């Protein structure tokens, strides 16, 4: 009998390990601790802002034009207004008008995160993937449960499709993306785009949560509602793992093995491959969850983010040649 052994796990980037130690030493509760209680959402959001300022400040990046808008989402199927921030690449990266468009959904467990917390994500993507980024300020749980966030993100994608003349302009070069909970939303919206015949150049999935039924943590309970967790957890709009995946847009999936969602991501990569969806899978051996937020302090995180931006740009270029 032949025995096989798994390669040893590379150590976590020491800079990232230090974030965990400092968090614990400071006595800061878990980000989502108490988020289901009265005023729990705002408390978690304030904690998130404080943690980011203390442990991982945003990188300083060359920034192009930024336009704040409020989308009237009613023509796009949602009875709500959806704030967005449209970010153009800096002229040092793209001298002429960009032709690519990315609709981006921030992370934060459906409870925290906003346009400010993920503006640097959008700026880096705009610069390095040569695209106009529509950064979406979708409604958050527990005040707004599923499917509010999903509805807002799908409406913003439809709006971008209908207003490409003021964005990148090329209908073949429209993509969606997101990190963590935003990756969940991007994967779910990609399913809807396929079903509606809205062609995408790519779906950029940064350590996405694709199976909320398996996770069952505080963010999932806040988003789906504790009483509906078992039933809604199987809804493909909440857990894209449970969908049919044939015919989806090409996927870029980035994750590190120290991520608590690593197994989730590998399972999603497997179903995409089984459905013959073109997949660029990037595994970053020293990284954990949230690495796109750590580029100002971690060289490994910076290199990973730059690789994923390059992958997205390659997909845009490929779609433009099709």
Helices and strands as residue ranges (DSSP letters): H 14-25, H 40-55, E 66-72, G 73-76, E 81-87, E 100-105, H 119-128, E 131-137, H 148-162, G 164-166, G 171-173, E 174-179, H 181-196, E 202-206, H 212-215, H 218-224, G 226-228, H 229-232, G 240-242, E 251-255, H 262-274, E 279-283, G 291-293, H 299-321
